[in-house]
């Protein structure tokens, strides 16, 4: 593994342990070139996934992009980082287990929306406001209005 600080080609693993949910291996590494320490994660990948954008463009699936979008939606919400990681792991496993190697971006967006709706209603609205690409305030108001009967019935 290349050192992210100095680019040295040969780093040493000092400690390995499974993550809390056993979905990855966490490795502490040391660079003999510059003396830096850093952490890497090793995850099982069942299949190579390709995301098909609405424009038809294809790009490799990026777990970190999915994680980043969920963290943005859940920023300053009472959901801890470990839970977000577990949710993302679950979504990735669902995608990998689907049997398809090409996944439409719309399908991924819908899965994230459904997950966030069950996890945190504020994060769901935040994500939807970007995902649905509302053109006018009225569109957003209509969307939130559709949610109101569900939440007031509880």
Residue pairs with C-beta under 8 A, 6 or more apart in sequence:
1 11
1 29
1 40
2 8
2 9
2 11
3 11
3 31
3 33
3 34
3 36
3 38
4 36
4 38
5 31
5 34
5 36
5 38
6 31
6 33
6 34
6 36
8 31
8 32
8 33
8 34
10 32
11 29
11 30
11 31
11 32
12 29
12 30
12 31
12 32
13 27
13 28
13 29
14 28
14 29
14 30
14 37
15 27
15 28
16 25
16 26
16 27
16 28
17 25
17 26
18 24
18 25
18 26
19 25
19 26
19 41
19 85
20 82
21 82
21 85
21 86
21 89
23 43
23 44
23 85
23 86
23 89
24 41
24 42
24 43
24 44
25 41
25 42
26 39
26 40
26 41
27 39
27 40
27 41
27 42
28 37
28 38
28 39
29 37
29 38
29 39
29 40
30 36
30 37
31 37
31 38
43 63
45 96
46 93
46 96
46 97
47 96
47 101
48 60
48 61
48 101
49 60
49 61
49 95
49 96
49 101
49 102
49 103
50 58
50 59
50 60
50 61
50 101
50 102
50 103
51 58
51 59
51 60
51 61
51 62
51 102
51 103
51 104
51 105
51 108
52 58
52 102
52 103
52 104
52 105
53 59
53 105
54 104
54 105
54 106
58 102
61 95
61 103
63 88
63 92
66 88
66 91
66 92
66 108
66 112
67 84
67 85
67 88
69 112
69 127
70 84
70 87
70 88
70 112
70 116
70 123
70 127
71 81
71 84
72 126
73 116
73 123
73 124
73 126
73 127
74 84
74 116
74 119
74 120
74 123
77 120
77 122
77 123
78 120
79 119
79 120
79 123
87 115
87 119
90 115
91 108
91 111
91 112
91 115
94 111
95 103
95 108
95 111
109 131
112 127
112 131
113 124
113 127
113 128
113 131
116 123
116 124
116 127
117 124
121 147
121 151
125 143
125 144
125 147
128 143
129 140
129 143
132 139
132 143
134 140
134 143
